[in-house]
Each structure stands twice: as C-alpha cells, then as structure tokens.
Amino acid sequence: MPRMSTVDGVPERELGPGEWAIIALLAEQPIHGWGLMQKLKPEGEIGAVWSLPRPAVYRSLEYLQQRGMIEQHGLERSQRHVGRAGEDDTHRPSLEVSSG
C-alpha cells in the first residue's frame, strides 16, 4: 500500500470541490466561517446553485488552515447578533487566503 505524503503532519491530498469553493470565496474578500456557511447553505448566494453542509464547511476550513492555505486575519463584524448562550457574539476572526 502506498504511503500518503504529509505536510507538517497533515495528510496531503487533492482539494475537493468544497475546499476550492471556500478558497474562491476567501480570494474575493476575508470572511468568517459563519459567513462562508451562509453563502454555501442551500438558501445562500452560492448554495442556491451548489451547496455544502455546515459540517463540511468547517472541516474544509480546518484542513485548509492546517495546510497553511488560509489563515485567520483580524476580526470581522458578524451578521449574527446573539451567540448560542445569549452572550454578545458580534465579532469573529475572519479568514483569508494565505499569502505564503
């Protein structure tokens, strides 16, 4: 069985359509994970044509960050006004395509 190559301990594989969609959206402008999910859900701007379930969005973000392809960059004001536990949840780290 062939060994899978790794980059910094992260298995290297070809990117899937969801990961490419996230990179394309982040190349347009930095955005947080919740904003990406809103665009990619079935009722969203992109999701109306091609959607990606919420867990897949966050798995893709984690993989792209581990590979160094995207990075957190500052804070972005969220469209959500109240967090799950009722606390203020108006700022989230935004993500962008890594320049390095």
Sequence and secondary structure as in RCSB ss.txt:
>XXXX:A:sequence
MPRMSTVDGVPERELGPGEWAIIALLAEQPIHGWGLMQKLKPEGEIGAVWSLPRPAVYRSLEYLQQRGMIEQHGL
ERSQRHVGRAGEDDTHRPSLEVSSG
>XXXX:A:secstr
     EETTEE     HHHHHHHHHHHHS B HHHHHHHHSTTSTTTTTS   HHHHHHHHHHHHHTTSEEEEEE
EE S  B TTSSB  EEEEEEE   
